[in-house]
Amino acid sequence: MALFSAPSFWRQPFLRLALAVGFVLPQAIAFAQPSSAPTNSGLPEETLVGFTTQIGDGLATKIQNSTCPEAVTLLDKIKEASSKAPDQESLVGKILLDVKTNPKLKEIILQKVSAPLLNKLLECNMVPLDLVGPS
């Protein structure tokens, strides 16, 4: 028996998130062409790569070091934040918009976060086996 069982409303969305982040998106991004458009933040791409790497490392560390209940809370906060558009007037909002629109920056985040996220989902029994099997 698991020490922590995620509520049923978490299970299906996390499975979709895990599949998208861990398996589908990295392959899609690998085939995407790099963006040559100007950045939203006005920062040079090498600076954005540094910021994006720091963001990915920080999020990956936070996921890896969290307990299962903390992981649920963290994912709750991420879900809340995703329903709000970033402030496009702030530098952070502009950087987040760059991450959303630039395949190279997306790939950095995915490489940093996908493995720790999938490991945490499996560790905390947030992937129900009945949804993984044949349909």
C-alpha positions in Angstrom: 0.0 0.0 0.0 1.3 3.4 -0.9 2.2 6.0 1.8 0.4 8.7 -0.2 -2.4 8.2 -2.7 -3.3 11.2 -4.9 -7.0 12.1 -5.0 -8.8 10.6 -8.1 -9.2 14.1 -9.7 -5.4 14.3 -10.0 -4.8 11.0 -11.6 -6.0 11.5 -15.2 -4.6 15.0 -15.7 -1.2 14.0 -14.3 -1.1 11.0 -16.6 -1.7 13.2 -19.6 0.9 15.7 -18.3 3.4 12.9 -17.8 2.9 11.5 -21.2 3.0 14.9 -22.9 6.1 16.1 -21.0 8.0 12.9 -20.9 7.3 11.3 -24.3 5.6 13.5 -26.9 6.9 17.0 -26.5 10.7 16.2 -26.6 10.3 14.4 -29.9 8.1 17.2 -31.3 10.6 19.9 -30.3 13.6 17.9 -31.7 12.1 18.3 -35.1 11.1 22.0 -34.7 13.1 24.6 -36.5 14.9 27.2 -34.2 13.2 30.5 -34.0 15.0 33.4 -35.7 12.3 35.9 -34.6 13.2 38.7 -32.2 12.6 37.8 -28.6 9.7 39.2 -26.6 11.9 40.3 -23.7 14.4 42.1 -25.9 17.2 40.0 -24.3 19.8 38.2 -26.5 19.1 34.5 -26.9 22.2 33.5 -25.0 20.9 35.4 -22.0 17.5 33.8 -22.3 19.2 30.4 -22.5 20.9 31.1 -19.2 17.7 32.3 -17.5 15.8 29.3 -18.9 18.4 26.9 -17.6 18.2 28.5 -14.2 14.4 28.2 -14.2 14.5 24.6 -15.3 17.2 23.7 -12.7 15.2 25.4 -10.0 11.9 23.7 -10.9 13.6 20.3 -11.2 15.3 20.7 -7.8 12.0 21.7 -6.2 10.2 18.7 -7.7 13.0 16.2 -6.7 13.3 17.5 -3.2 9.5 17.6 -2.5 7.6 15.0 -0.5 4.5 13.6 -2.2 2.1 16.0 -0.5 4.4 18.9 -1.3 4.5 17.7 -5.0 0.7 17.8 -5.1 0.7 21.3 -3.7 3.4 22.4 -6.2 1.4 21.0 -9.1 -1.7 22.7 -7.7 0.3 26.0 -7.8 1.4 25.3 -11.4 -2.2 24.5 -12.4 -3.3 27.8 -10.9 -0.6 29.8 -12.6 -1.3 28.2 -15.9 -4.9 29.7 -15.9 -3.5 33.2 -15.7 -1.6 34.9 -18.5 1.8 36.2 -17.5 2.1 40.0 -17.1 3.5 40.9 -20.5 4.8 44.3 -19.1 7.1 42.6 -16.6 10.5 41.2 -17.6 9.6 37.8 -16.1 6.4 37.7 -18.1 8.3 38.5 -21.3 10.8 35.8 -20.5 8.0 33.3 -19.9 6.5 34.3 -23.2 9.8 33.7 -24.9 10.0 30.2 -23.3 6.5 29.5 -24.7 7.3 30.6 -28.2 10.9 29.5 -28.7 11.4 25.8 -29.4 15.1 25.9 -28.1 14.0 27.4 -24.7 11.1 24.9 -24.5 13.5 22.0 -25.0 15.8 23.3 -22.2 12.8 23.3 -19.8 11.7 19.9 -20.9 15.1 18.3 -20.6 15.5 19.7 -17.1 12.0 19.0 -15.7 10.6 15.9 -17.5 12.6 13.2 -15.7 12.2 14.6 -12.2 8.4 15.1 -12.8 7.9 11.6 -14.2 9.9 10.1 -11.3 7.9 12.0 -8.7 4.6 11.0 -10.4 5.6 7.4 -10.2 7.1 7.6 -6.7 3.9 9.2 -5.4 1.6 6.7 -7.2 0.0 9.5 -9.2 -0.2 7.4 -12.4 -3.1 5.0 -12.1 -2.4 1.7 -13.7 -6.0 1.4 -15.1 -5.4 4.4 -17.3 -2.1 3.1 -18.6 -3.2 -0.3 -19.8 -4.9 -1.1 -23.1 -8.2 0.5 -23.7 
